[in-house]
Amino acid sequence: MPSPSQRLAPLSRALILAAALCAGPAFALSPPASPAPASYAGIIGLEDALLAPQPWIAKLPNANALILDRAAIQAQNTRMRQLDGSIIDLRALPALLPQVLVREHIAGISKAPTRTLYDVQGKQVSAAQLQAVTANLGLDAIPATRPIQYGLVVHRAALRAFPTELRVFSSQGDTDIDRFQESALFPGDAVAVLHESADGKWVFVASERYAAWMEKRFVGVGSAEQVFGYGATGPYRVITAGKAFTAHTPEEPRVSDLQLEMGVRVPVLADWPVMDPVNGQQAHAGHVIQLPVRNDDGSLALVPALLPRSQESSSDYLPLTQANLITQAFKFLGERYGWGHSYDTRDCSGFVSEIYRSFGVLLPRNTSAQAISPALDRLPFTDKDGKAKRNEAIAKLQVGDLIYIPGHVMMMLGEANGMTWVIHDTSGGSWFDGSGKRVHASLNGVSVTPLQPMMASDTASYIDRMTNIQRIRLQDTK
């Protein structure tokens, strides 16, 4: 089950600090779906041809028409930053952070567990272990006021509920969903540093979309001008692959084989002399980019690195079209599900966020915030809404629309074999087989499935459990 969403007293705006990270759907009572025969790979109606983007794109009459142009996306992002309380305006945070607010923000996500937890060996996590983790919060060391610090993330970094590497699980043998794992930040992400752990190895940071603990070694601290000036002007490279990696370089290990995620935008050093090597390598077969690194004293520095041309990237964000939405989504197909961005992958809300990030579109981090965001074109559902209303909404879905059930989000892909299809990053799924028995599949990754047969329980379908549909389009700002 997903963690409960928390809304705390703001520093300057509300921070949503807890996750709804799509471990799986909640259950409810509703008439059962009709049994349907399974086909390819045991998934109802699936054909091999549907596991590639081209057949879906070919079905669309205006696949390459712009949904939003660059100016409209900027307007949409402005609306998101103004209206959505889960988005944090780092520049508006006070220069001196009062102790009470820092404590409130940490307490909002670092709540001492009350249920039994297990470690990776299946042993129960002891009270002494949990006490040590809690003590490392260092709450008593928070001063009356603390000067805010800004930094840039220098390496893909986990965001944790507590300042610890200890992985904890709800049941023995299930080591996929680490209950201390919250999210991840990527190289170049800006953060505000609010506090440091007792052992000095972790910092509590706020980014634009999330706040939690990350290892101190993954952030370089600099001035506000350095941090917010990074990549403020072009030229750029935007990562359009699911993942891309910088060139290997023993001369500068801090930027060697560095993982960059879809949608990450990095500045290009366009005036780099063509014959000058970059970290020991001539640059014609790559793009000379600038990346943040952490110096030994913790300070921020910016250094050149090579992004090989073999690593898929673009000179700007991609045009937001249905064809590109489908293409980008399929670049993750088959990637292992990663709760809270663990396993160097992503979860359901991260999946849709990173797709839209490759177009420059800002979305909240978690399903709990995405599903109700006032900045999007939201169609809500309640328990009083019956099948007729729900099915009518499904019939009107457009490619790229986001469909929410408790703790999970799916992206609409298209119509095939008389059903609506979605692509989503999920830990599992179930449906009735030809005999009428509900079967469970450990999908555990980015999957293509039909929507109608998907069941949350023996008596509730995903459509029965649907809470919201969100569409990304320009809103009336009047």
Disulfide bonds with the S-S distance in Angstrom:
Cys22-Cys348 1.86
